[in-house]
Amino acid sequence: MRGLDTAAPRARGAVRKAVFTAVAGCTAVGLFVSACGTGGTGARDEGPARSDSVAGSAPAPAAASPSATPDRVNAVRLVKSDPGVSPAVKRDLKPCVGDEYPVDVSYGNLTGGSVDDVVINVMTCGDAVGVGSYVYREEGDAYRNVFRAEEPPVYAEIDRGDLVVTQQVYEKDDSVTYPSGEEVVTYHWTVGRFAERARTHNDYSKVVGGETQAPTDQ
């Protein structure tokens, strides 16, 4: 199995760290549209992301308004009505400010369907740590959960028709701001399910902002 390109890992690591450590604006339905070609991403049966393919269906939320682009879904309602989402994620999915929820939503063609799939990332309010990543495929008048990863910190993205799931790795004494590395797993949709296509492990530099982190032992 051919791994992901490991060129310039430090640069990519810095970008991926920013996804998890930046204090993200909490949006009820944050729309980040990814232009993807045909093809899809994979579902994972093993490894740190602890994802599963889910056969259960949840009612499709009403679209905000008809449009040529994919209809915006009510991501919060979709996650909370999904029997495959853990009770802990549902319980903690609350507004950060007013009616604004810590949810990112992306639309793209991952499963080769006639309608773009929906990728939802659920995060914490305070530090934007990803606690759950899900992929929904529209089938008729319902959305079916075809991927989930609920071992934080986790974040899923669409990359050229593949699903890329990043999970940061922490060693003893690592702070939330500065993890030691990351696991990046690429999934591709094949034969009606997601399958792991490639995996890369990146170690982050111990030098942050030009200064070496102070040792914890004296």
C-alpha positions in Angstrom: 0.0 0.0 0.0 1.5 3.3 -1.1 1.7 5.9 1.7 1.0 9.6 1.4 3.6 12.0 0.1 5.9 12.8 3.0 7.5 15.9 1.4 7.8 18.9 3.6 6.2 17.2 6.7 7.0 20.1 9.0 5.1 22.6 6.8 2.1 20.3 6.6 2.2 19.6 10.3 2.1 23.3 11.1 -1.0 23.7 8.9 -2.7 20.7 10.4 -1.9 21.8 14.0 -3.6 25.1 13.2 -6.8 23.3 12.3 -7.0 21.9 15.8 -5.5 24.5 18.0 -6.9 27.7 16.5 -9.9 29.0 18.2 -12.5 28.4 15.5 -15.5 30.6 15.1 -18.4 28.4 16.2 -21.0 28.2 13.4 -24.3 26.4 13.5 -23.8 25.2 10.0 -20.3 26.3 8.9 -20.2 25.8 5.1 -16.8 25.0 3.7 -17.3 23.8 0.1 -14.6 21.5 -1.2 -14.4 21.1 -5.0 -13.8 17.4 -5.5 -13.7 15.1 -8.5 -15.4 11.8 -8.7 -14.3 9.1 -6.5 -14.5 8.8 -2.8 -12.9 8.4 0.5 -12.4 5.5 2.7 -13.9 4.2 5.8 -11.7 2.8 8.5 -12.0 -0.3 10.5 -8.9 0.0 12.6 -6.4 2.5 13.9 -6.4 5.6 16.0 -9.5 7.2 14.4 -11.7 4.4 15.5 -14.2 4.9 12.8 -17.0 2.6 11.7 -19.3 2.2 8.7 -22.9 2.8 9.9 -26.0 1.3 8.3 -28.6 3.3 10.2 -30.4 6.2 8.6 -31.5 9.5 10.1 -34.3 11.7 8.6 -33.0 14.3 6.2 -33.3 17.8 7.6 -35.2 20.3 5.6 -33.0 22.3 3.2 -32.6 26.0 3.9 -33.5 26.9 0.4 -33.3 25.4 -3.1 -30.1 26.2 -5.0 -27.9 24.9 -7.8 -25.2 24.2 -5.1 -25.8 21.4 -2.5 -28.6 22.3 -0.1 -27.3 23.3 3.3 -28.3 20.7 5.9 -29.1 21.4 9.6 -25.9 19.7 10.8 -26.8 19.9 14.5 -30.2 18.2 13.9 -28.6 15.6 11.7 -26.0 14.6 14.2 -28.4 14.6 17.1 -30.9 12.4 15.3 -28.3 9.9 14.1 -28.5 6.7 16.3 -24.9 6.0 15.3 -23.5 9.1 17.1 -22.3 8.5 20.6 -24.5 9.8 23.5 -21.5 11.8 24.8 -21.1 13.7 21.5 -24.8 14.5 21.4 -24.9 15.5 25.1 -21.9 17.9 24.7 -23.1 19.4 21.4 -24.4 22.7 22.7 -24.3 26.3 21.5 -21.1 28.2 22.3 -22.7 31.6 22.0 -26.4 32.3 21.5 -27.5 29.7 18.9 -24.1 29.2 17.4 -22.7 25.6 17.5 -19.1 24.3 17.2 -19.8 22.5 13.9 -17.9 22.6 10.6 -19.7 21.3 7.5 -18.2 20.4 4.1 -19.9 19.2 0.9 -18.2 17.1 -1.8 -18.4 13.9 -3.9 -17.0 11.1 -1.8 -19.2 8.2 -2.6 -20.0 8.7 -6.3 -23.6 9.5 -5.7 -25.7 12.0 -7.7 -25.8 14.4 -4.8 -22.7 15.6 -2.9 -22.0 14.0 0.5 -21.9 15.8 3.8 -18.9 15.8 6.1 -19.5 17.1 9.6 -16.9 17.9 12.3 -18.1 18.4 15.8 -15.7 20.4 18.1 -15.4 21.8 21.6 -16.3 25.5 22.1 -13.2 26.6 24.1 -10.3 25.2 22.2 -11.9 23.8 19.0 -10.8 20.2 19.6 -12.5 17.8 17.2 -14.6 15.2 19.1 -16.4 13.6 16.2 -16.2 13.4 12.4 -19.0 12.0 10.3 -19.9 11.5 6.6 -23.5 11.3 5.4 -24.7 10.1 2.1 -28.1 11.2 0.9 -30.3 8.3 -0.1 -33.8 9.2 -1.1 -35.3 11.4 1.6 -32.8 10.4 4.3 -29.1 10.7 5.1 -27.2 7.6 5.9 -24.2 7.7 8.1 -21.4 5.9 6.2 -18.4 7.0 8.3 -17.7 8.1 11.9 -14.6 8.7 14.0 -15.1 9.7 17.6 -11.7 9.5 19.3 -10.5 13.1 19.8 -8.8 15.1 18.7 -10.0 14.2 15.2 -10.9 16.2 12.1 -12.1 15.0 8.6 -11.6 16.8 5.3 -12.3 16.2 1.6 -9.2 16.0 -0.5 -9.6 15.4 -4.3 -12.4 12.9 -3.8 -10.9 11.2 -0.8 -11.7 11.5 2.9 -8.6 12.5 4.9 -8.9 12.0 8.7 -6.3 13.6 10.9 -5.8 12.7 14.5 -3.3 14.4 16.7 -1.0 12.4 18.9 -0.1 13.5 22.4 2.7 12.2 24.6 3.0 12.5 28.3 3.1 16.2 29.4 2.0 17.5 26.0 -0.3 20.4 26.2 -3.4 20.7 24.1 -1.7 23.5 22.1 1.4 21.5 21.3 0.8 17.8 20.4 3.8 15.6 19.6 2.6 14.5 16.1 -0.3 13.3 14.0 -1.7 10.3 12.2 -3.2 11.1 8.8 -5.3 8.4 7.2 -6.8 8.6 3.7 -9.9 6.6 2.9 -11.5 5.8 -0.5 -15.0 4.8 -1.2 -15.1 1.3 -2.9 -17.6 -1.4 -3.2 -20.2 0.5 -1.1 -17.9 1.3 1.9 -14.9 3.3 2.9 -11.5 1.5 2.9 -8.2 2.7 4.1 -6.0 3.8 1.2 -2.9 5.3 2.9 -1.5 6.3 6.3 1.2 8.8 7.3 2.6 9.6 10.7 4.1 13.0 11.2 6.2 14.1 14.2 6.1 17.8 15.1 9.1 19.8 15.9 9.8 20.4 19.6 10.7 24.0 18.7 7.6 26.2 18.7 7.7 29.9 17.8 11.5 29.9 17.8 11.8 28.7 21.3 12.3 25.2 22.6 9.7 24.0 25.0 11.0 23.9 28.5 11.5 20.3 30.0 9.1 19.3 32.6 11.7 17.5 34.8 14.3 19.4 36.7 
